[in-house]
Amino acid sequence: MTSSFTPGRRFLAKCALAGTAALLLGSAPASAAVRDAAPRLHLRLPAPSGPYPVGGCTLHLVDPSRNDPWDSRIGVRELMVTVLRPAVPGHRSPRASQMTPDAAKSFADLAHRIHPPLPPTGVDWAATLTHARAGAEPLPGRRPVLLYSPGGGDARTMGSSLAVDLASHGWTVITVDHPGDASEVEFPDERPDRGRVRETVLTGPPDAATFRTMTDTRVADLRFVLDALGLDHVGAYGHSAGGTAVAQALHEDRRIAAAVNLEGYLDQMDGELLPVARQATDRPLLLAGTDGFRDARLDRSWAALLDHGGPVARQQLDDTHHWVFTDYASLVPQLQQAGLMAAVGRASMTGRADPRVTVPAVRNLVRSFFARHLPR
């Protein structure tokens, strides 16, 4: 069941994990005939490292006060989010799929255009399983909440591994899609001017106006999630454009107590610093980057914030690249091993470091930050 919400409803009572199955959380396997006719690579996500099993549910949130910035015909701003929570041990429901068949079909068509090193064929994207289980009973008790905003062109599903790992250590994690710039977002139903699966409007790197719209929209989306689900004193983390958004949302909304910016710029493409970089922050913010993606623009915008002092820190992962903060950290090496990606393609996405090193490093980086500033 996928639940739809408008502002004012609290999700802890409504987002019952028992009996939930939809969208991110479950998909039908391909028929034997299809599998036999076209065998494709099945990718694996790493298991979480925490003591708790994880359950999840999917919510459809509708903001009637905003129109969609990418398609004004829709008339409202819609979001899809997944809520991942520590669960009571012993639940035997199947592991949830990273993508449903319909979402995976769209992603397969778009993947190599969004990320050119990815193969255009040869992968069964619907076969990848997360380590969350639909229908698992949530562990009793109140737990701090973390919001996740993915990178531009990526869907929330590509942040599944880190989100599930955080939930396995005791946080409630809400991964947020930003329809229009996300690669694909699947909704519970169709609208007159929107199909069930909505694909990205981006066809290449954003120009200055598009990047500004992305940032402003994502900040508004995150604040709307706080409104709609009645949340306060939360953490937020995001990758790339999502990192930009969570840093700026931290500046604008005091309900966000701490944030992690995973390699998102703190300026506009024309060089104008975001308010968070111009005016500083009095709440903890971690700037985490890679040596492979680091450039003058990132250094300038991050240095502007760091020069203010305060509870801001910067860390760098060496021998890595931009998408090491996502599920690609573990998926891309498998593609290379299977002969579906060249070594140079892997290096341009996640770097050359072994995922047995990078995946725990990213998890520990984010988890240790929130353990200090938003403990379970």
Sequence and secondary structure as in RCSB ss.txt:
>XXXX:A:sequence
MTSSFTPGRRFLAKCALAGTAALLLGSAPASAAVRDAAPRLHLRLPAPSGPYPVGGCTLHLVDPSRNDPWDSRIG
VRELMVTVLRPAVPGHRSPRASQMTPDAAKSFADLAHRIHPPLPPTGVDWAATLTHARAGAEPLPGRRPVLLYSP
GGGDARTMGSSLAVDLASHGWTVITVDHPGDASEVEFPDERPDRGRVRETVLTGPPDAATFRTMTDTRVADLRFV
LDALGLDHVGAYGHSAGGTAVAQALHEDRRIAAAVNLEGYLDQMDGELLPVARQATDRPLLLAGTDGFRDARLDR
SWAALLDHGGPVARQQLDDTHHWVFTDYASLVPQLQQAGLMAAVGRASMTGRADPRVTVPAVRNLVRSFFARHLP
R
>XXXX:A:secstr
  EEE TT  HHHH   TT  BTTB      HHHHHHS  B        SSS EEEEEEEEEETTS  SS TTS 
SEEEEEEEEEEB TT    EEESS HHHHHHHHHHHHHHSTTS SSSB GGG EEEEEET  B SS   EEEEE 
 TT  GGGGHHHHHHHHHTT EEEEE  TTTSSEEE SS BTTB SEEE S  SS  HHHHHHHHHHHHHHHHHH
HHHHT  SEEEEEETHHHHHHHHHHHH TTEEEEEEES  SB TTS B HHHHH  SS EEEEEETTT  HHHHH
HHHHHHTT SSEEEEEETT  GGGGSTHHHHHHHHHHTTSS HHHHHHHT SS HHHHHHHHHHHHHHHHHHHS 
 
